[in-house]
Amino acid sequence: MPRTTHYRFLRTVGILGTLAVVLSGILSPPDPLTQLLYAGPLLLVAVLLAALRTYTDTLEALEPDF
C-alpha cells in the first residue's frame, strides 16, 4: 500500500510530538505547569518541521536513501 502524504505528516507529527513532550519533561523543573509551558512551543515547532518535511523539499537531506 503506498504511503500518502497525509500518513507521512501524521507519523512525523507523532514522532516529533513525542520527542517534544519527553524533552520538555527532561528540561523543565518538576512542575506540570512549567512542563506545559515548555511543551507548547516545542509542539508548534514539531508541527512546523513535519509540514516542511512532508510538503516541501526543505529537509530533503534528512531523508534516508533506499
N, C-alpha and C positions, 0 to 999 in steps of 0.2 A: 504494500500500500504506500503510495507516495506521500511524503510529509508535506503538508501545506504550510504556508507562511503563518497562518493563524496558530497552528500547533507549535511551530518553532518559536513564535513570540511568547506563547503561554509557558512553554517549557523554560525559556530563558528567563522570564519574569519569575517563575517559581524558584529556579536555582539562585538567581541573584537576590531575590527577596529573602530567601532562607539565609543566605550569606549576610545580608544586611541586618537581619534580626540577631543572628549569632554575634556579629561584630559589635552591635550596639550593646548586647549583654556583656561582652568582654570589656569594652572600652568605657562604659558608663559606671558610675557608682551604683551600689546595690539599692537603688530606689526605682520603683516601677515608673514613676512619672518622668524621671530623667532618662530612663531607657526608652520611653516613648518619644521623648524629645530628640534623642539620638537616632532612633529608628525611622522617624518620619522623613527627614531629608535623605537618608540612605535609601529608603524605598523609592523616593522620587527619582533618585539617580539610577536606581536599578531599572525602573520603567523606561527612562530615557535611553540607557545603554541597550536595553532589549529592543527598543524601537530602532535605534541606529544599527544594531547588528542584523535585525530582521529585514528592514525595508530599505536600507542603503548599503553602499559598499564601503562605508567609512571604516568599519572594523574588520575588513576582509583578511587582514594579516593574522587575525586570531583564529581563523577557520582552519581545521585540520585538512590536509590534502590526502584523500584516499584514492 
